[in-house]
Amino acid sequence: MAKSQAKSRSRLKPPKARRSSKQATLQARRSRGAATKHARVLAMLRSKGGATIASMVRATGWQQHSVRGFLAGVVRKKLGLNLVSEKTKSGRIYRVADTKPHQAASSQVTTELPHA
C-alpha cells in the first residue's frame, strides 16, 4: 500500500502562485469601473475633438471591424446615442452629439388628423 499512497501524493497539484503585479494592476483598473474598454471609447467619443477609428483601435486593442461594430451596435442601437462622423483632412472623426437622433426627428414631426 505504500506505493499507492506515494502515487496519490505525487498527483497533488502544487500550491497556487501569488498574483503577479501585472495581474494586480489589471484587477485594480477593473475595479474602478471607468477603465473598461467601452467606457474608454465612450469617453473618447464624448470629447470635444471626437475620435478616429485608429485612435479607438490603439486605446482598446480591438480590430477596426470590431470598433465599427461597437459604434453601430452599442453606441447607436443599444445606448441610442447620436453618433456623428465628419470627414476631415486627417481622416474621419466620430463623436457623440448632444441630442439623440430620434428626439430631434420626433420634435419636427406633427401629426394631424384629416378633417372629414
QUILINKA-V867832 format. One record per residue. N is the residue number from 0. RES is the residue in three letters. NEAR is the number of other C-alpha atoms within 12 Angstrom. D_FIRST is the distance of its C-alpha to the first C-alpha in Angstrom with 2 decimals. Layout:
BEGIN
N|RES|NEAR|D_FIRST + N|RES|NEAR|D_FIRST
END
This chain:
BEGIN
0|MET|7|0.00 + 1|ALA|8|3.73 + 2|LYS|9|5.35 + 3|SER|10|5.39 + 4|GLN|11|6.46 + 5|ALA|11|8.72 + 6|LYS|11|10.12 + 7|SER|12|11.02 + 8|ARG|12|12.69 + 9|SER|11|14.60 + 10|ARG|10|15.95 + 11|LEU|11|17.60 + 12|LYS|9|21.33 + 13|PRO|8|23.29 + 14|PRO|6|25.73 + 15|LYS|8|29.06 + 16|ALA|7|31.85 + 17|ARG|9|35.08 + 18|ARG|11|37.99 + 19|SER|11|40.39 + 20|SER|10|43.96 + 21|LYS|11|45.10 + 22|GLN|12|42.94 + 23|ALA|13|44.19 + 24|THR|14|47.75 + 25|LEU|16|47.40 + 26|GLN|16|46.05 + 27|ALA|15|48.91 + 28|ARG|16|51.40 + 29|ARG|16|50.04 + 30|SER|12|50.22 + 31|ARG|12|53.92 + 32|GLY|14|54.65 + 33|ALA|15|57.70 + 34|ALA|20|55.74 + 35|THR|19|54.64 + 36|LYS|23|55.99 + 37|HIS|26|58.08 + 38|ALA|21|59.63 + 39|ARG|23|60.37 + 40|VAL|35|62.16 + 41|LEU|32|64.09 + 42|ALA|23|65.19 + 43|MET|27|66.39 + 44|LEU|32|68.32 + 45|ARG|23|69.90 + 46|SER|18|71.08 + 47|LYS|14|74.79 + 48|GLY|20|74.36 + 49|GLY|28|71.80 + 50|ALA|34|69.17 + 51|THR|30|68.92 + 52|ILE|31|66.16 + 53|ALA|25|65.26 + 54|SER|25|64.94 + 55|MET|32|62.69 + 56|VAL|23|60.52 + 57|ARG|18|60.17 + 58|ALA|24|59.44 + 59|THR|23|56.72 + 60|GLY|18|55.28 + 61|TRP|20|56.11 + 62|GLN|17|57.93 + 63|GLN|19|61.61 + 64|HIS|16|61.16 + 65|SER|20|58.64 + 66|VAL|30|61.18 + 67|ARG|22|63.87 + 68|GLY|17|61.65 + 69|PHE|28|60.98 + 70|LEU|32|64.72 + 71|ALA|20|65.59 + 72|GLY|17|62.75 + 73|VAL|21|62.00 + 74|VAL|29|65.12 + 75|ARG|24|67.70 + 76|LYS|17|66.13 + 77|LYS|13|63.48 + 78|LEU|18|65.18 + 79|GLY|20|68.70 + 80|LEU|26|69.94 + 81|ASN|28|73.05 + 82|LEU|31|71.81 + 83|VAL|26|74.72 + 84|SER|20|74.83 + 85|GLU|18|77.58 + 86|LYS|14|78.26 + 87|THR|13|79.12 + 88|LYS|8|79.70 + 89|SER|12|76.17 + 90|GLY|15|74.63 + 91|ARG|18|73.92 + 92|ILE|26|73.26 + 93|TYR|35|71.48 + 94|ARG|31|71.94 + 95|VAL|30|71.81 + 96|ALA|24|75.31 + 97|ASP|17|76.19 + 98|THR|17|77.03 + 99|LYS|20|74.99 + 100|PRO|20|76.51 + 101|HIS|16|76.81 + 102|GLN|14|78.54 + 103|ALA|14|81.20 + 104|ALA|12|81.86 + 105|SER|12|82.01 + 106|SER|12|84.54 + 107|GLN|10|86.96 + 108|VAL|10|86.69 + 109|THR|8|89.05 + 110|THR|8|89.25 + 111|GLU|6|92.60 + 112|LEU|6|93.35 + 113|PRO|5|96.31 + 114|HIS|4|99.40 + 115|ALA|3|100.36
END
